[in-house]
Amino acid sequence: MDQARSTKHQLVAVYLKQHHLDAVLLSRRCNFSWYTSGAHNHVAEAADIGSSWLLVDRHGARVLANNIEAQRLAGEGLRGTGIEVVEFPWFDGAGQREVFAKLLGPARLAVDAKAPFADAPLLGADFDRLRWVLTAGEIERYRALCDDTVSAIESVARAARPGCSEVDLAAELSSGLRRRGCLPWVLLVGADDRLERFRHPLPTDLRVRHRFMLVTCAERGGLLAACSRLASFGTISAELARKHQAVANVDTALICSTRPGATLGELFSIAQEAYAANGFPDEWRMHHQGGSCGYLPRELKAAPGDPTVALADQAFAWNPSIRGTKSEDTILCRPGGAELLSRPTDWPTIIGQWKGRCLARPDIRVL
Protein backbone atom coordinates (compact mmCIF):
# COMPACT_ATOMS: atom_id res chain seq x y z
CA MET A 1 0.00 0.00 0.00
CA ASP A 2 1.54 3.34 -1.05
CA GLN A 3 1.87 6.22 1.41
CA ALA A 4 -1.09 8.22 0.09
CA ARG A 5 -3.52 5.31 0.24
CA SER A 6 -2.10 4.21 3.59
CA THR A 7 -2.93 7.68 4.91
CA LYS A 8 -6.45 7.49 3.49
CA HIS A 9 -7.00 3.99 4.82
CA GLN A 10 -6.00 5.16 8.28
CA LEU A 11 -8.54 7.98 8.03
CA VAL A 12 -11.26 5.46 7.16
CA ALA A 13 -10.15 3.09 9.93
CA VAL A 14 -10.43 5.88 12.51
CA TYR A 15 -13.84 6.81 11.11
CA LEU A 16 -15.01 3.20 11.45
CA LYS A 17 -13.91 3.06 15.07
CA GLN A 18 -15.54 6.38 15.93
CA HIS A 19 -18.85 5.32 14.36
CA HIS A 20 -18.83 1.69 15.57
CA LEU A 21 -18.74 0.33 12.02
CA ASP A 22 -16.95 -2.65 10.50
CA ALA A 23 -16.84 -1.35 6.93
CA VAL A 24 -18.01 1.26 4.45
CA LEU A 25 -19.26 0.54 0.93
CA LEU A 26 -18.42 3.36 -1.47
CA SER A 27 -19.87 3.83 -4.94
CA ARG A 28 -19.88 7.62 -5.38
CA ARG A 29 -17.27 8.65 -7.92
CA CYS A 30 -15.70 11.21 -5.59
CA ASN A 31 -15.09 8.64 -2.86
CA PHE A 32 -13.92 5.90 -5.22
CA SER A 33 -11.37 8.19 -6.90
CA TRP A 34 -10.29 9.68 -3.57
CA TYR A 35 -9.49 6.37 -1.87
CA THR A 36 -7.85 4.80 -4.95
CA SER A 37 -5.82 7.95 -5.75
CA GLY A 38 -7.42 8.50 -9.12
CA ALA A 39 -9.23 5.38 -10.36
CA HIS A 40 -12.68 5.71 -11.95
CA ASN A 41 -15.66 3.48 -11.31
CA HIS A 42 -18.08 5.25 -13.65
CA VAL A 43 -19.27 4.53 -17.17
CA ALA A 44 -21.88 7.26 -17.63
CA GLU A 45 -20.03 10.56 -17.36
CA ALA A 46 -23.01 12.44 -15.93
CA ALA A 47 -23.53 9.99 -13.06
CA ASP A 48 -22.51 10.74 -9.47
CA ILE A 49 -22.69 7.04 -8.58
CA GLY A 50 -20.45 4.55 -10.36
CA SER A 51 -21.08 0.98 -11.43
CA SER A 52 -18.56 -0.68 -9.08
CA TRP A 53 -18.33 -0.73 -5.30
CA LEU A 54 -15.36 -0.21 -3.00
CA LEU A 55 -15.56 -2.10 0.30
CA VAL A 56 -13.18 -0.71 2.92
CA ASP A 57 -12.75 -2.26 6.36
CA ARG A 58 -10.03 -2.03 9.00
CA HIS A 59 -7.80 -4.46 7.12
CA GLY A 60 -7.90 -3.09 3.59
CA ALA A 61 -10.11 -2.64 0.54
CA ARG A 62 -11.72 -4.72 -2.20
CA VAL A 63 -13.71 -3.74 -5.26
CA LEU A 64 -16.91 -5.48 -6.31
CA ALA A 65 -17.49 -5.24 -10.05
CA ASN A 66 -19.31 -7.07 -12.80
CA ASN A 67 -17.23 -8.82 -15.44
CA ILE A 68 -17.63 -5.87 -17.83
CA GLU A 69 -15.85 -3.46 -15.49
CA ALA A 70 -13.62 -5.84 -13.55
CA GLN A 71 -11.07 -6.36 -16.33
CA ARG A 72 -10.59 -2.62 -16.90
CA LEU A 73 -10.28 -1.89 -13.20
CA ALA A 74 -7.86 -4.74 -12.51
CA GLY A 75 -5.79 -4.11 -15.64
CA GLU A 76 -5.71 -0.31 -15.59
CA GLY A 77 -7.31 1.76 -12.83
CA LEU A 78 -6.29 -0.43 -9.88
CA ARG A 79 -3.17 -2.05 -11.31
CA GLY A 80 -0.37 -1.99 -8.79
CA THR A 81 -2.55 -0.79 -5.91
CA GLY A 82 -2.97 -4.17 -4.25
CA ILE A 83 -6.74 -3.71 -4.19
CA GLU A 84 -8.43 -7.00 -5.09
CA VAL A 85 -11.21 -6.93 -7.67
CA VAL A 86 -14.01 -9.40 -6.91
CA GLU A 87 -15.92 -10.19 -10.09
CA PHE A 88 -19.47 -11.36 -10.73
CA PRO A 89 -21.33 -11.96 -14.04
CA TRP A 90 -23.27 -8.91 -15.17
CA PHE A 91 -26.26 -11.07 -16.18
CA ASP A 92 -26.46 -13.15 -12.99
CA GLY A 93 -28.47 -11.42 -10.28
CA ALA A 94 -28.22 -14.42 -7.99
CA GLY A 95 -24.46 -14.47 -8.43
CA GLN A 96 -24.26 -10.80 -7.55
CA ARG A 97 -26.31 -11.37 -4.41
CA GLU A 98 -24.03 -14.23 -3.46
CA VAL A 99 -20.88 -12.13 -3.88
CA PHE A 100 -22.34 -9.27 -1.83
CA ALA A 101 -23.57 -11.64 0.89
CA LYS A 102 -20.22 -13.41 1.15
CA LEU A 103 -18.18 -10.21 1.39
CA LEU A 104 -20.52 -8.17 3.54
CA GLY A 105 -21.68 -10.91 5.86
CA PRO A 106 -22.99 -9.60 9.20
CA ALA A 107 -20.73 -6.56 9.13
CA ARG A 108 -21.91 -3.31 10.62
CA LEU A 109 -21.94 -1.38 7.40
CA ALA A 110 -22.68 2.12 6.10
CA VAL A 111 -22.91 3.17 2.44
CA ASP A 112 -22.37 6.47 0.62
CA ALA A 113 -25.27 5.73 -1.77
CA LYS A 114 -28.04 3.18 -1.98
CA ALA A 115 -26.51 -0.14 -3.00
CA PRO A 116 -28.06 -3.40 -4.23
CA PHE A 117 -28.20 -6.21 -1.70
CA ALA A 118 -26.85 -3.94 1.05
CA ASP A 119 -29.58 -2.72 3.37
CA ALA A 120 -27.40 -0.30 5.31
CA PRO A 121 -27.64 3.30 6.54
CA LEU A 122 -26.12 6.16 4.59
CA LEU A 123 -22.85 7.66 5.73
CA GLY A 124 -23.08 11.02 7.44
CA ALA A 125 -21.76 14.23 5.93
CA ASP A 126 -18.74 13.94 8.22
CA PHE A 127 -17.36 11.20 5.97
CA ASP A 128 -16.99 13.78 3.20
CA ARG A 129 -14.48 15.63 5.35
CA LEU A 130 -12.01 12.78 4.87
CA ARG A 131 -11.53 14.00 1.28
CA TRP A 132 -10.86 17.61 2.13
CA VAL A 133 -7.18 17.73 3.12
CA LEU A 134 -4.99 16.85 0.15
CA THR A 135 -1.85 14.72 0.35
CA ALA A 136 1.46 15.88 -1.13
CA GLY A 137 0.88 13.64 -4.15
CA GLU A 138 -2.61 15.01 -4.69
CA ILE A 139 -1.32 18.56 -4.55
CA GLU A 140 1.23 17.81 -7.27
CA ARG A 141 -1.47 16.20 -9.41
CA TYR A 142 -3.72 19.19 -8.75
CA ARG A 143 -1.07 21.66 -9.89
CA ALA A 144 -0.60 19.73 -13.15
CA LEU A 145 -4.37 19.51 -13.69
CA CYS A 146 -4.79 23.25 -13.15
CA ASP A 147 -1.93 24.02 -15.54
CA ASP A 148 -3.59 21.94 -18.26
CA THR A 149 -7.05 23.40 -17.55
CA VAL A 150 -5.72 26.94 -17.88
CA SER A 151 -3.83 26.00 -21.05
CA ALA A 152 -7.01 24.61 -22.60
CA ILE A 153 -9.37 27.43 -21.69
CA GLU A 154 -6.98 30.23 -22.54
CA SER A 155 -5.91 28.74 -25.88
CA VAL A 156 -9.55 28.31 -26.96
CA ALA A 157 -10.37 31.90 -25.99
CA ARG A 158 -7.33 33.31 -27.80
CA ALA A 159 -8.24 31.45 -31.00
CA ALA A 160 -11.89 32.59 -31.04
CA ARG A 161 -13.14 34.73 -33.92
CA PRO A 162 -16.27 36.89 -34.32
CA GLY A 163 -19.19 34.85 -35.61
CA CYS A 164 -18.27 31.61 -33.89
CA SER A 165 -21.11 30.16 -31.85
CA GLU A 166 -21.25 29.33 -28.18
CA VAL A 167 -21.48 25.63 -29.03
CA ASP A 168 -18.42 25.99 -31.28
CA LEU A 169 -16.46 27.38 -28.34
CA ALA A 170 -17.85 24.67 -26.06
CA ALA A 171 -16.77 21.98 -28.53
CA GLU A 172 -13.27 23.42 -28.79
CA LEU A 173 -12.94 23.67 -25.02
CA SER A 174 -14.21 20.14 -24.50
CA SER A 175 -11.79 18.87 -27.13
CA GLY A 176 -8.89 20.82 -25.64
CA LEU A 177 -9.56 19.41 -22.20
CA ARG A 178 -9.97 15.88 -23.52
CA ARG A 179 -6.66 16.09 -25.40
CA ARG A 180 -5.05 16.95 -22.07
CA GLY A 181 -6.63 13.96 -20.34
CA CYS A 182 -9.31 16.01 -18.59
CA LEU A 183 -13.05 15.45 -18.42
CA PRO A 184 -15.25 18.59 -18.41
CA TRP A 185 -17.78 18.22 -15.60
CA VAL A 186 -18.99 21.80 -16.07
CA LEU A 187 -18.78 23.66 -19.38
CA LEU A 188 -20.47 27.04 -19.74
CA VAL A 189 -20.26 29.57 -22.56
CA GLY A 190 -22.05 32.91 -22.55
CA ALA A 191 -21.87 35.54 -25.27
CA ASP A 192 -23.04 39.16 -25.44
CA ASP A 193 -26.53 39.60 -23.96
CA ARG A 194 -26.58 36.04 -22.54
CA LEU A 195 -23.43 36.87 -20.61
CA GLU A 196 -25.28 39.85 -19.17
CA ARG A 197 -28.45 37.90 -18.33
CA PHE A 198 -27.32 34.52 -17.00
CA ARG A 199 -24.82 33.44 -14.35
CA HIS A 200 -24.86 29.84 -15.66
CA PRO A 201 -25.07 30.17 -19.47
CA LEU A 202 -25.33 26.69 -20.97
CA PRO A 203 -23.95 26.97 -24.54
CA THR A 204 -26.39 27.61 -27.38
CA ASP A 205 -26.10 28.27 -31.12
CA LEU A 206 -25.89 32.03 -30.48
CA ARG A 207 -23.02 33.56 -32.47
CA VAL A 208 -20.55 35.81 -30.67
CA ARG A 209 -20.54 39.43 -31.78
CA HIS A 210 -18.61 41.26 -29.08
CA ARG A 211 -17.85 39.37 -25.85
CA PHE A 212 -17.88 35.89 -24.37
CA MET A 213 -17.09 33.96 -21.20
CA LEU A 214 -15.73 30.42 -20.91
CA VAL A 215 -16.21 28.45 -17.68
CA THR A 216 -15.17 24.93 -16.80
CA CYS A 217 -14.73 22.49 -13.96
CA ALA A 218 -12.32 19.91 -15.38
CA GLU A 219 -11.64 16.53 -13.79
CA ARG A 220 -8.60 14.27 -13.96
CA GLY A 221 -7.83 11.46 -11.56
CA GLY A 222 -10.89 12.47 -9.54
CA LEU A 223 -9.67 16.01 -8.78
CA LEU A 224 -11.50 19.01 -10.25
CA ALA A 225 -10.13 22.38 -11.33
CA ALA A 226 -12.43 25.41 -11.71
CA CYS A 227 -11.56 28.27 -14.05
CA SER A 228 -13.27 31.14 -15.93
CA ARG A 229 -11.93 33.49 -18.60
CA LEU A 230 -13.58 36.39 -20.48
CA ALA A 231 -12.61 37.93 -23.83
CA SER A 232 -13.82 40.72 -26.10
CA PHE A 233 -13.56 41.47 -29.81
CA GLY A 234 -12.57 45.09 -29.44
CA THR A 235 -12.20 47.52 -26.56
CA ILE A 236 -14.54 47.07 -23.61
CA SER A 237 -16.65 49.91 -22.22
CA ALA A 238 -15.62 51.97 -19.23
CA GLU A 239 -18.59 50.57 -17.31
CA LEU A 240 -17.56 46.97 -17.94
CA ALA A 241 -13.98 47.79 -17.00
CA ARG A 242 -15.29 49.24 -13.71
CA LYS A 243 -17.31 46.10 -13.04
CA HIS A 244 -14.40 43.83 -13.82
CA GLN A 245 -12.07 45.75 -11.54
CA ALA A 246 -14.69 45.44 -8.81
CA VAL A 247 -15.10 41.69 -9.26
CA ALA A 248 -11.31 41.25 -9.29
CA ASN A 249 -11.20 43.16 -5.98
CA VAL A 250 -13.85 40.86 -4.46
CA ASP A 251 -11.94 37.82 -5.70
CA THR A 252 -8.75 39.22 -4.18
CA ALA A 253 -10.52 39.75 -0.86
CA LEU A 254 -11.68 36.13 -0.83
CA ILE A 255 -8.40 34.60 -1.96
CA CYS A 256 -6.23 36.63 0.42
CA SER A 257 -8.56 35.83 3.32
CA THR A 258 -8.59 32.06 2.71
CA ARG A 259 -6.38 30.77 5.51
CA PRO A 260 -6.60 27.77 7.87
CA GLY A 261 -9.04 28.54 10.67
CA ALA A 262 -11.21 31.00 8.78
CA THR A 263 -14.84 29.88 8.63
CA LEU A 264 -16.86 29.82 5.44
CA GLY A 265 -19.29 32.22 7.10
CA GLU A 266 -16.48 34.69 7.83
CA LEU A 267 -15.23 34.44 4.25
CA PHE A 268 -18.74 35.02 2.95
CA SER A 269 -18.99 38.15 5.10
CA ILE A 270 -15.72 39.39 3.62
CA ALA A 271 -17.18 38.91 0.14
CA GLN A 272 -20.27 40.90 1.12
CA GLU A 273 -18.09 43.67 2.52
CA ALA A 274 -15.97 43.74 -0.64
CA TYR A 275 -19.01 43.92 -2.94
CA ALA A 276 -20.35 46.87 -0.94
CA ALA A 277 -16.99 48.64 -0.82
CA ASN A 278 -16.73 48.40 -4.60
CA GLY A 279 -20.19 49.82 -5.25
CA PHE A 280 -22.16 46.61 -5.86
CA PRO A 281 -23.71 45.73 -2.47
CA ASP A 282 -26.39 43.33 -3.74
CA GLU A 283 -24.60 41.39 -6.47
CA TRP A 284 -23.77 38.52 -4.11
CA ARG A 285 -27.49 37.74 -4.01
CA MET A 286 -27.46 36.79 -7.70
CA HIS A 287 -25.01 33.87 -7.53
CA HIS A 288 -23.18 31.70 -5.00
CA GLN A 289 -19.62 32.79 -4.31
CA GLY A 290 -17.95 29.38 -4.52
CA GLY A 291 -16.29 27.49 -1.71
CA SER A 292 -14.20 24.40 -1.07
CA CYS A 293 -13.52 21.92 -3.86
CA GLY A 294 -11.33 18.91 -4.60
CA TYR A 295 -13.06 15.68 -5.59
CA LEU A 296 -16.26 17.61 -6.33
CA PRO A 297 -16.68 20.91 -8.19
CA ARG A 298 -17.72 22.33 -4.82
CA GLU A 299 -17.59 20.34 -1.60
CA LEU A 300 -19.34 23.15 0.26
CA LYS A 301 -20.50 26.54 -0.94
CA ALA A 302 -19.87 29.40 1.47
CA ALA A 303 -23.03 30.79 3.07
CA PRO A 304 -23.86 33.35 5.77
CA GLY A 305 -22.94 32.11 9.23
CA ASP A 306 -21.46 28.78 8.06
CA PRO A 307 -19.16 27.61 10.91
CA THR A 308 -17.18 25.19 8.72
CA VAL A 309 -13.47 25.91 9.12
CA ALA A 310 -11.02 26.10 6.21
CA LEU A 311 -8.18 23.59 6.54
CA ALA A 312 -4.55 23.65 5.51
CA ASP A 313 -4.01 21.93 2.14
CA GLN A 314 -7.70 22.16 1.26
CA ALA A 315 -8.66 23.39 -2.22
CA PHE A 316 -11.04 26.27 -2.85
CA ALA A 317 -12.56 27.93 -5.89
CA TRP A 318 -14.17 31.34 -5.42
CA ASN A 319 -16.32 32.71 -8.25
CA PRO A 320 -17.56 36.23 -7.48
CA SER A 321 -19.61 37.73 -10.30
CA ILE A 322 -21.15 41.06 -11.25
CA ARG A 323 -23.61 41.26 -14.10
CA GLY A 324 -21.58 40.73 -17.29
CA THR A 325 -18.34 39.63 -15.65
CA LYS A 326 -16.77 37.15 -13.26
CA SER A 327 -13.46 36.04 -11.71
CA GLU A 328 -12.65 32.40 -10.90
CA ASP A 329 -9.60 30.23 -10.31
CA THR A 330 -8.68 27.27 -8.12
CA ILE A 331 -6.52 27.88 -5.04
CA LEU A 332 -4.92 25.92 -2.22
CA CYS A 333 -5.40 27.03 1.39
CA ARG A 334 -1.96 27.35 3.01
CA PRO A 335 -0.86 28.64 6.43
CA GLY A 336 1.24 31.34 4.76
CA GLY A 337 -1.50 32.38 2.35
CA ALA A 338 -3.42 30.93 -0.57
CA GLU A 339 -1.54 29.35 -3.46
CA LEU A 340 -3.01 30.06 -6.88
CA LEU A 341 -3.24 26.74 -8.71
CA SER A 342 -4.98 27.82 -11.93
CA ARG A 343 -3.27 31.19 -12.27
CA PRO A 344 -3.51 33.04 -15.60
CA THR A 345 -0.50 32.34 -17.82
CA ASP A 346 -0.61 33.58 -21.41
CA TRP A 347 -3.31 36.03 -20.45
CA PRO A 348 -3.54 39.72 -19.47
CA THR A 349 -4.03 40.42 -15.78
CA ILE A 350 -5.55 43.15 -13.67
CA ILE A 351 -4.44 43.96 -10.13
CA GLY A 352 -7.14 43.16 -7.62
CA GLN A 353 -6.90 45.15 -4.39
CA TRP A 354 -8.29 44.68 -0.92
CA LYS A 355 -7.20 46.47 2.26
CA GLY A 356 -3.64 46.96 1.12
CA ARG A 357 -3.28 43.52 -0.44
CA CYS A 358 -2.81 43.13 -4.19
CA LEU A 359 -3.19 40.11 -6.45
CA ALA A 360 -2.99 39.58 -10.19
CA ARG A 361 -6.33 38.36 -11.50
CA PRO A 362 -7.32 37.53 -15.10
CA ASP A 363 -8.43 40.57 -17.07
CA ILE A 364 -10.92 40.60 -19.96
CA ARG A 365 -8.74 39.81 -22.95
CA VAL A 366 -9.13 42.06 -25.99
CA LEU A 367 -8.78 39.93 -29.13
C-alpha positions in Angstrom: 0.0 0.0 0.0 1.5 3.3 -1.0 1.9 6.2 1.4 -1.1 8.2 0.1 -3.5 5.3 0.2 -2.1 4.2 3.6 -2.9 7.7 4.9 -6.4 7.5 3.5 -7.0 4.0 4.8 -6.0 5.2 8.3 -8.5 8.0 8.0 -11.3 5.5 7.2 -10.2 3.1 9.9 -10.4 5.9 12.5 -13.8 6.8 11.1 -15.0 3.2 11.5 -13.9 3.1 15.1 -15.5 6.4 15.9 -18.8 5.3 14.4 -18.8 1.7 15.6 -18.7 0.3 12.0 -17.0 -2.6 10.5 -16.8 -1.4 6.9 -18.0 1.3 4.4 -19.3 0.5 0.9 -18.4 3.4 -1.5 -19.9 3.8 -4.9 -19.9 7.6 -5.4 -17.3 8.7 -7.9 -15.7 11.2 -5.6 -15.1 8.6 -2.9 -13.9 5.9 -5.2 -11.4 8.2 -6.9 -10.3 9.7 -3.6 -9.5 6.4 -1.9 -7.8 4.8 -4.9 -5.8 7.9 -5.8 -7.4 8.5 -9.1 -9.2 5.4 -10.4 -12.7 5.7 -12.0 -15.7 3.5 -11.3 -18.1 5.2 -13.6 -19.3 4.5 -17.2 -21.9 7.3 -17.6 -20.0 10.6 -17.4 -23.0 12.4 -15.9 -23.5 10.0 -13.1 -22.5 10.7 -9.5 -22.7 7.0 -8.6 -20.4 4.6 -10.4 -21.1 1.0 -11.4 -18.6 -0.7 -9.1 -18.3 -0.7 -5.3 -15.4 -0.2 -3.0 -15.6 -2.1 0.3 -13.2 -0.7 2.9 -12.7 -2.3 6.4 -10.0 -2.0 9.0 -7.8 -4.5 7.1 -7.9 -3.1 3.6 -10.1 -2.6 0.5 -11.7 -4.7 -2.2 -13.7 -3.7 -5.3 -16.9 -5.5 -6.3 -17.5 -5.2 -10.0 -19.3 -7.1 -12.8 -17.2 -8.8 -15.4 -17.6 -5.9 -17.8 -15.8 -3.5 -15.5 -13.6 -5.8 -13.6 -11.1 -6.4 -16.3 -10.6 -2.6 -16.9 -10.3 -1.9 -13.2 -7.9 -4.7 -12.5 -5.8 -4.1 -15.6 -5.7 -0.3 -15.6 -7.3 1.8 -12.8 -6.3 -0.4 -9.9 -3.2 -2.1 -11.3 -0.4 -2.0 -8.8 -2.6 -0.8 -5.9 -3.0 -4.2 -4.2 -6.7 -3.7 -4.2 -8.4 -7.0 -5.1 -11.2 -6.9 -7.7 -14.0 -9.4 -6.9 -15.9 -10.2 -10.1 -19.5 -11.4 -10.7 -21.3 -12.0 -14.0 -23.3 -8.9 -15.2 -26.3 -11.1 -16.2 -26.5 -13.1 -13.0 -28.5 -11.4 -10.3 -28.2 -14.4 -8.0 -24.5 -14.5 -8.4 -24.3 -10.8 -7.5 -26.3 -11.4 -4.4 -24.0 -14.2 -3.5 -20.9 -12.1 -3.9 -22.3 -9.3 -1.8 -23.6 -11.6 0.9 -20.2 -13.4 1.2 -18.2 -10.2 1.4 -20.5 -8.2 3.5 -21.7 -10.9 5.9 -23.0 -9.6 9.2 -20.7 -6.6 9.1 -21.9 -3.3 10.6 -21.9 -1.4 7.4 -22.7 2.1 6.1 -22.9 3.2 2.4 -22.4 6.5 0.6 -25.3 5.7 -1.8 -28.0 3.2 -2.0 -26.5 -0.1 -3.0 -28.1 -3.4 -4.2 -28.2 -6.2 -1.7 -26.9 -3.9 1.0 -29.6 -2.7 3.4 -27.4 -0.3 5.3 -27.6 3.3 6.5 -26.1 6.2 4.6 -22.9 7.7 5.7 -23.1 11.0 7.4 -21.8 14.2 5.9 -18.7 13.9 8.2 -17.4 11.2 6.0 -17.0 13.8 3.2 -14.5 15.6 5.4 -12.0 12.8 4.9 -11.5 14.0 1.3 -10.9 17.6 2.1 -7.2 17.7 3.1 -5.0 16.9 0.1 -1.9 14.7 0.3 1.5 15.9 -1.1 0.9 13.6 -4.1 -2.6 15.0 -4.7 -1.3 18.6 -4.5 1.2 17.8 -7.3 -1.5 16.2 -9.4 -3.7 19.2 -8.8 -1.1 21.7 -9.9 -0.6 19.7 -13.1 -4.4 19.5 -13.7 -4.8 23.2 -13.2 -1.9 24.0 -15.5 -3.6 21.9 -18.3 -7.1 23.4 -17.6 -5.7 26.9 -17.9 -3.8 26.0 -21.0 -7.0 24.6 -22.6 -9.4 27.4 -21.7 -7.0 30.2 -22.5 -5.9 28.7 -25.9 -9.6 28.3 -27.0 -10.4 31.9 -26.0 -7.3 33.3 -27.8 -8.2 31.4 -31.0 -11.9 32.6 -31.0 -13.1 34.7 -33.9 -16.3 36.9 -34.3 -19.2 34.9 -35.6 -18.3 31.6 -33.9 -21.1 30.2 -31.8 -21.3 29.3 -28.2 -21.5 25.6 -29.0 -18.4 26.0 -31.3 -16.5 27.4 -28.3 -17.8 24.7 -26.1 -16.8 22.0 -28.5 -13.3 23.4 -28.8 -12.9 23.7 -25.0 -14.2 20.1 -24.5 -11.8 18.9 -27.1 -8.9 20.8 -25.6 -9.6 19.4 -22.2 -10.0 15.9 -23.5 -6.7 16.1 -25.4 -5.0 17.0 -22.1 -6.6 14.0 -20.3 -9.3 16.0 -18.6 -13.1 15.4 -18.4 -15.2 18.6 -18.4 -17.8 18.2 -15.6 -19.0 21.8 -16.1 -18.8 23.7 -19.4 -20.5 27.0 -19.7 -20.3 29.6 -22.6 -22.1 32.9 -22.5 -21.9 35.5 -25.3 -23.0 39.2 -25.4 -26.5 39.6 -24.0 -26.6 36.0 -22.5 -23.4 36.9 -20.6 -25.3 39.9 -19.2 -28.4 37.9 -18.3 -27.3 34.5 -17.0 -24.8 33.4 -14.4 -24.9 29.8 -15.7 -25.1 30.2 -19.5 -25.3 26.7 -21.0 -23.9 27.0 -24.5 -26.4 27.6 -27.4 -26.1 28.3 -31.1 -25.9 32.0 -30.5 -23.0 33.6 -32.5 -20.6 35.8 -30.7 -20.5 39.4 -31.8 -18.6 41.3 -29.1 -17.8 39.4 -25.8 -17.9 35.9 -24.4 -17.1 34.0 -21.2 -15.7 30.4 -20.9 -16.2 28.5 -17.7 -15.2 24.9 -16.8 -14.7 22.5 -14.0 -12.3 19.9 -15.4 -11.6 16.5 -13.8 -8.6 14.3 -14.0 -7.8 11.5 -11.6 -10.9 12.5 -9.5 -9.7 16.0 -8.8 -11.5 19.0 -10.3 -10.1 22.4 -11.3 -12.4 25.4 -11.7 -11.6 28.3 -14.0 -13.3 31.1 -15.9 -11.9 33.5 -18.6 -13.6 36.4 -20.5 -12.6 37.9 -23.8 -13.8 40.7 -26.1 -13.6 41.5 -29.8 -12.6 45.1 -29.4 -12.2 47.5 -26.6 -14.5 47.1 -23.6 -16.6 49.9 -22.2 -15.6 52.0 -19.2 -18.6 50.6 -17.3 -17.6 47.0 -17.9 -14.0 47.8 -17.0 -15.3 49.2 -13.7 -17.3 46.1 -13.0 -14.4 43.8 -13.8 -12.1 45.7 -11.5 -14.7 45.4 -8.8 -15.1 41.7 -9.3 -11.3 41.3 -9.3 -11.2 43.2 -6.0 -13.9 40.9 -4.5 -11.9 37.8 -5.7 -8.7 39.2 -4.2 -10.5 39.7 -0.9 -11.7 36.1 -0.8 -8.4 34.6 -2.0 -6.2 36.6 0.4 -8.6 35.8 3.3 -8.6 32.1 2.7 -6.4 30.8 5.5 -6.6 27.8 7.9 -9.0 28.5 10.7 -11.2 31.0 8.8 -14.8 29.9 8.6 -16.9 29.8 5.4 -19.3 32.2 7.1 -16.5 34.7 7.8 -15.2 34.4 4.2 -18.7 35.0 2.9 -19.0 38.2 5.1 -15.7 39.4 3.6 -17.2 38.9 0.1 -20.3 40.9 1.1 -18.1 43.7 2.5 -16.0 43.7 -0.6 -19.0 43.9 -2.9 -20.4 46.9 -0.9 -17.0 48.6 -0.8 -16.7 48.4 -4.6 -20.2 49.8 -5.2 -22.2 46.6 -5.9 -23.7 45.7 -2.5 -26.4 43.3 -3.7 -24.6 41.4 -6.5 -23.8 38.5 -4.1 -27.5 37.7 -4.0 -27.5 36.8 -7.7 -25.0 33.9 -7.5 -23.2 31.7 -5.0 -19.6 32.8 -4.3 -18.0 29.4 -4.5 -16.3 27.5 -1.7 -14.2 24.4 -1.1 -13.5 21.9 -3.9 -11.3 18.9 -4.6 -13.1 15.7 -5.6 -16.3 17.6 -6.3 -16.7 20.9 -8.2 -17.7 22.3 -4.8 -17.6 20.3 -1.6 -19.3 23.2 0.3 -20.5 26.5 -0.9 -19.9 29.4 1.5 -23.0 30.8 3.1 -23.9 33.4 5.8 -22.9 32.1 9.2 -21.5 28.8 8.1 -19.2 27.6 10.9 -17.2 25.2 8.7 -13.5 25.9 9.1 -11.0 26.1 6.2 -8.2 23.6 6.5 -4.5 23.7 5.5 -4.0 21.9 2.1 -7.7 22.2 1.3 -8.7 23.4 -2.2 -11.0 26.3 -2.8 -12.6 27.9 -5.9 -14.2 31.3 -5.4 -16.3 32.7 -8.2 -17.6 36.2 -7.5 -19.6 37.7 -10.3 -21.2 41.1 -11.2 -23.6 41.3 -14.1 -21.6 40.7 -17.3 -18.3 39.6 -15.6 -16.8 37.1 -13.3 -13.5 36.0 -11.7 -12.6 32.4 -10.9 -9.6 30.2 -10.3 -8.7 27.3 -8.1 -6.5 27.9 -5.0 -4.9 25.9 -2.2 -5.4 27.0 1.4 -2.0 27.3 3.0 -0.9 28.6 6.4 1.2 31.3 4.8 -1.5 32.4 2.4 -3.4 30.9 -0.6 -1.5 29.3 -3.5 -3.0 30.1 -6.9 -3.2 26.7 -8.7 -5.0 27.8 -11.9 -3.3 31.2 -12.3 -3.5 33.0 -15.6 -0.5 32.3 -17.8 -0.6 33.6 -21.4 -3.3 36.0 -20.5 -3.5 39.7 -19.5 -4.0 40.4 -15.8 -5.6 43.1 -13.7 -4.4 44.0 -10.1 -7.1 43.2 -7.6 -6.9 45.2 -4.4 -8.3 44.7 -0.9 -7.2 46.5 2.3 -3.6 47.0 1.1 -3.3 43.5 -0.4 -2.8 43.1 -4.2 -3.2 40.1 -6.4 -3.0 39.6 -10.2 -6.3 38.4 -11.5 -7.3 37.5 -15.1 -8.4 40.6 -17.1 -10.9 40.6 -20.0 -8.7 39.8 -23.0 -9.1 42.1 -26.0 -8.8 39.9 -29.1 
